[in-house]
Amino acid sequence: MNAMPFRSHIFDNADAALDAARSLLSEFGETGEDPTLLVPTSAAALRVRCALADDADAFGARVETPESWIADRWELFGDGRRLVDGVERELLVRRALAEGSSDVLCPEPTPGMIDLASALAREALPGIVSVGGAEAQRLVLGDAERALVDALSRYAGLLGERGLAEASQAAWELPALLPARPLVLLGFDEVPCYLKVLSEALSVRTVVARFDDGCRAPFADARRAPELTSLVGRLYKADADPVEPTGAVRFLVPAGRYAAPALVLDELLDAIAREREAAARQERDPLPAVVCARDPLGLFDELADALGEKGASVAVVATRPFSQTAFGRAFGALVSLVIGKGRLVERATDFALGAFSGMSIDAAGRLDAAWRGDRTVDAARLIRDLSAASSVASDALEALSRKDADGALRALEEGAREAGGLDAASRAEALAAAARARRFVDACDMVGTDALPALPLLERAPCPASAQTPLQGAVASPDAMFMSLSDAAELPMCSVSALFICDLTSKAYPVRVEEDTGTLLLERLGLARPVDPLAAARRRFFRALCAARSEVVCERELSTQDAAEAYPAVMLEELLDCYRDASVGPAEDVDRTTSLPVRLVPFARTAGEDALHENLALVSADVLALGAGEEWDLPRVGEVVRRDRVALPRRASEGSPAIDLDEGRIVLSPSALEAYLECPCKWFASRRLRLSELDAGFGPLERGSFSHSVLKSFYERFREAGGRRVSSENVEAARVLLSETFEQLLAIQPELERSFNPLVPRTAVERAEVRELKRTLLSYLDRECGLLPGFVPERFEFEFGGHAAFSYGGCLLRGSVDRIDVNDRGQAVVIDYKGSLSRDHALAAASPVAQAAGALLPHRVQALVYAQVARRALGLDVVGALYVSYGRNGGVSGAFDRTVLGPVDLPGIDEEGCGAPGPACEAMGAASFSELVDAVEEGIACAVRSLSQGVIDPDPRGGDPCGFCPVPACERRRDA
């Protein structure tokens, strides 16, 4: 045939375009010519090859993608340069951008900019780098566009230095090198710039034809359901008769995201059952159902197990970024440890708990607990511990320390091969990710770039994540396949039984024109190709619909995850328009519940999010029917059917020195008693289950422990230096001494064990908080000058109940009193340091306690318990049980004997709310401070009996009993 201009032909559908291409190929075959048929994707190449396989007239025609054909032709006719692959392109583009960093106009090598420059290089590198200074001025290129041209020019130079070439460079040069053989382009909605240049140049010498699918009408097929044929034929046409609904097109309308999976599951099981019955009647193999979703892998993970339990086999065709694969997370964790960046403890734990470490769950858990409980843990410690516990980590970390990324990958890949507990799909995904990483490292070596700094490019690289559950019986394909809508659009006509299109919202499938520096640059150079996002979305949707033979199911959520209204996708709106009667107004034709035309409501299913348990558990409708009407008698939070299952505190036992073995009473601390009185459920969760003690922290607990130790050490040194009490005469010297004490104790904090709650600042903010704490403690000394004149601090952190038993309120008490001050008459005041005070610390803040048989007790009892300790253990005449704040706002509260002390001794105290005798004291049935101390013990004794019986029902009392409670689901939880 004679050469003719490059011409395009548009047909109603892909099959019609293929038939036209087949006819042209037959003509070439009759004349003995050797044509090439180019299609846009590998999936399309496979589909076309299968269609041409039985056509003798098309024998000999090559079916290729532009990338594979150009690479093959370049290898035969090119100048010896090898075509750059995708990884090498990104690495060299990154380097070209980085080399221009001295130019303030040069874009940074961010992931987005690397993608943009790579796309431009792949599309039209020769046309871009040919723009010189004068040409750039003529085209009126902006600063950003000129900087991008310069960066791509540097990239072209880097390619030449390494004997590489871009496919676009090959496409510009091949027309002069290729023999004159026919070329046919089939199914290109948008022809890339480099292919357009190549095709137009070849058309001068040979026949170049383009056959496109206009997506205007479906190819006639008697197997397709009549409604589907009518729908696809009516789509995108105005002034046509509406489609008559028969049930071949159905709709799922969940209220929100949490209701969607269960609804899709039930409909999918029904569709699979219908196809099996139809296949049995027609004596053929059943066709698979295809489920399209914005995130097909995520939906597959949600539904695969539930489908498998119902006897349905499923598969997914998808990819995921390298950093989201199990292998990628493990490799990334080890790299983070070596470079010392990121959340190192979390990354180390992630590796230890992963399948590739070779460690047991128990061993990994012990390491995690040790790391999280020590704020001094650094990268060196993590590397040392992991290397000792895991041979895989040892080999990989040792290789990474030498910057041998390939050696680290080999060690980790070996761990993936030997890992136990991995199913076939997980192991295949891990090995595919390993191979992807090895290719990346090889590319880094080839282009002369260190692999570790370039790892962000690897992290976002797509890796195969396809998976399949076991097939049922002797069938050749799974019952359901999960894929993207774009992949479904590549399927042959009528090749699937049912097509599910999920997530049909405007957020999941937006239609918008995207313009950036790259598109503007191509337009200035005359190299841009027209892009119509609406037309592209329509073509994709049309082709996917053509793949369905029996039914189509559209799923659209009514609300977003934050309960806002979710708007339908344009594709869904246009599908619904096919069913609308032009004689009925749009507002009159809409069902308010489903937002569907009224005539489609019988073919729609809805689901609410109120049945959250059933939705998340993916319980199908038949299972729900079996349990209809059942009532579950659920215990409330804190209710325990068997009290003997409650883990009580340790009891006195043999080996405990000086403990009364006959009683076997539980051992408690004053703070534990106070916590139990505040709320038994909170006490059990925080002190017995220890739900809130996961990581070593830097909060009130650590600051309080450190402040207590500073004040104790300060007063001991102060007394050794000859001081009796801080006064206005010696306060300056006291400040110097406290400052020295503070710094000395801060220096040894990293060496302390976890039980001492060490204060270890790790960040600039935390170090600033430490400095502020020091200023706060120094200012506290000014308040000490006026506190308790006539009393002298005698004992600091006085311990009791350790070597000698101390019986209190029916239990054995252990603990320490922060400070005890004594005057010349032998009268004493116990002091409990607090960072801050609240109204609960006053004696008047009291309420009945259910677990103490309804006794009225103060909300804070620690100081009054300490008062009894000082009376019995030391024989002191205690006249005050105080809470003293060393914080910025200061303050004194608690209880005191008004016959001995007054406002002069306790500046700022609430005399009526804290004094005994007084109304607060009398409310508890006590006429004096001494009787108050005894009355509190009696009330606590009742509570101890309840605790011993395992009573841990939620019973919050006080100003903020639910603050810091680790039981957020408690039905009695309340705000402060």
Summary of the structure (lengths in Angstrom):
residues: 976
radius of gyration: 38.9
end to end distance: 88.5
largest distance: 125.8
contacts: 3175
relative contact order: 0.08
helix: 47%
strand: 14%
